[in-house]
């Protein structure tokens, strides 16, 4: 039951914030916080009575459309638990950083925000493929509205681009799901969309390869990886800060989650054949996006490209397929979620204060806003892979694992470690160092510092004691490596 | 008592956290007390640990402390664990001891700087990271310290952030060392994939058991680690960042870019000496890199005009000696030279800082002169430092350098070449040291000096001067952490020549610069000598080369593709759709007869296709 409430609480909270927004501007904000507090309570209850070592921590399985074998099957394992925790955490961040930024129609804004969160949580919980697809769409539309209504100067274009990319890839996934279900039906004569049922599907290799590709493209568009990444810089640049936080912190992770939850377990053989290509895409993403990040002058666009670069590590790790690389991919997802959210918050705060995202118009801000400077420094350093912070653990484990699979490619991908400081430190230089260019800019206040300190603590915690998180996904990743070892041959 | 080991790094970390979290609101008077005090406490603790460890039997001088499990995945796992043996103890004492002196000095040097709290915060963070580096029980933890000191180096080089050129120097230092660090990271991956562990001691013993001497894997692993070492220790071909790193405040140059961080590469190779022994070719390469670096940077030091850049090239050159020592298997001599170098080079930088402060931030030696009279304390301590740097007999530098050169002489077929390079380097050292001394401290006073320092600057100078002169007697026995060096040190004429070389350099220097710069300028009139001077002055043009080879292509490529070529096809689809839209819009005229005609035409067409197809 608790799993259903995890999805229902934000849905209900979203519905309530619609009328609340008509009375007082701050009412939907408090309502959203209350809904998220409720989510936190639910999560704590889950954490309290689970042991990290077991695989499935909670499940519900109800009939929905029995005729087509569609069920409401929700299940929670360590991976979904960590990702839902990240989602709720960043939900707080998104609400708090929109506090003064969003002045128009706050009720509808928080409705969209909470519904996006509900969709994401549903994606992380659904183990029925139809239900999964349903939630995949649920998180898309409110996000489209967030960008399209509350975005910046070029929002219509960006929102449309985001929508079309995701929708086309979603269509591919739907076709792949249907093909998988029908092929399974042909051999077993039972129509089922259930994950565990389909895990047993016996596909001939040619079909498996094509269906796998359908899923793969859908998830790599979301991830995103080169060459499907071009919607991301536009969407990020135009989205309001809260939208960017969710987009970078959580929505991208659904793509990575899909790879780990569906592509590899459902098609281990095809995935293994495809691995060299996917890993190459990952390495290319790391380097190509890092180079593009360096070239940008728009701060949000730059951060968007660094996201693509970091997600390249996830792709590399997921398809390297051994325990180190897979755990590294998970750590990268979590750590990047936090650090990218923080950096987008900084970019949003700067835009709110300076009315520009152009770094050429910044410079010397450290003198005026030492807090923003120090926070940006911290997360730039995290993004460039400083040991002791979360991102390093992820990237290190990914490279350690993939080195065992493909030495040359890993050496190539490791060049990303050199490019990361090139762009990350350049941001510090252009925005914060140099002679002061302005007179007065408001520094972070108490609310913003509070949020930032939570993000800082989370990043340092992930870097110094990643074991407290890795323990939750250990069982699943070991299962995954076993699957690959057995069926991949 | 040994259990308190973890406090040694965590005390400076606490200092960093206090200084950071107080956001500069702490009264200024407290800042140096927290900054220097935390390092002072760890120095005191380290000293008492040293007494306890060194009273143990040599074979049991090892202490391991595991704090928590850091990360694990599959068959990989590392702990947050410290390892103390004679080697790490030596480093521990250097880092906390010299570190403390420099912190005290900084309290005077940075007294008027508005960013003093930030300065001490970064300094404390640096000491913490450096201590993690030397105490790490496994390579990932060592890497944590390794990157941490690199970060602090970046932060402190660019400390005066208003000047863009400082920021550039800081970024250059970070990125160039990152190139080496990435090689090192790959080395870690290789070691793990082959040996299945990254605990240093365990990995070394497994390497010895699995890999025969000279095997490809051992060679590759040693080469990759060497990549990290040359980056951090500013050796050929990654030495280009260190001279520019002088943009930072002078105490930083003393602490990070002379005494501690830049010698981390030497420590790394000594720590993993078992691996390098398995790869004799790489070990020879280490010696050759050291020999070439010490010579070319010696020549560069000869032409610099900025007092700190002279010392920077001198540092590169002295670390070259340490690499030479490592390459010929004189492990403990390398660490010995590392220690004495920390004494005298820290002293020289701090002395230079006192000069710079007294001359209102004048760094050009040709605008100094006559400081002997106006700053006597600085002069005498600086002289002590130079004596040790040159290696005059009975100073600390003499013992360590002498040991290196004589071991090199006895080392195989290449030995005499390496010895010759080192001895020539000693002549150069004498030469550039004398030049520096005569120009800056003798002759007429060119800029009036106002003695501008108190006891917190004078005291560290005196202590370091004593250490530079007498520190050669206090050599920590490093066996069994490092193997004993072979006793086949050369005697006789090589020994005599080695001792005489610095005197030769000093003599030449005296002859040329005795009467000011006139003779030097006369020398530059010789054909080709001006071109040579410019080559040496620019650090052999390597910045120029790297700019053309790496920086420029990358920047050009980035600028060319700023708008992301991969988006073009997608934009093409959009353009096509729009085109189709524009083409079809005129058909929507609202005239019924046109629509009827269209329908008729369409129906005929479909029928026609149906009939004939």
Interface residues (C-beta under 8 A of the other chain):
Chain A: X226 X227 X229 X230 X233 X288 X291 X292 X294 X295 X296 X322 X323 X324 X326 X327 X328 X364 X366 X367 X370 X371 X374 X381 X386 X387 X388 X392 X393 X396 X397 X399 X400 X401 X403 X404 X407 X410 X411 X414 X415 X417 X418 X421 X422 X425 X426 X428 X429 X432 X433 X434 X435 X436 X464 X465 X466 X467 X470 X474 X477 X478 X481
Chain B: X20 X23 X24 X68 X69 X70 X71 X72 X73 X74 X75 X76 X80 X140 X143 X144 X146 X147 X148 X151 X154 X158 X161 X162 X163 X164 X167 X168 X170 X171 X174 X175 X178 X179 X181 X182 X185 X186 X188 X189 X190 X192 X193 X554 X557 X558 X559 X561 X562 X564 X566 X567 X570
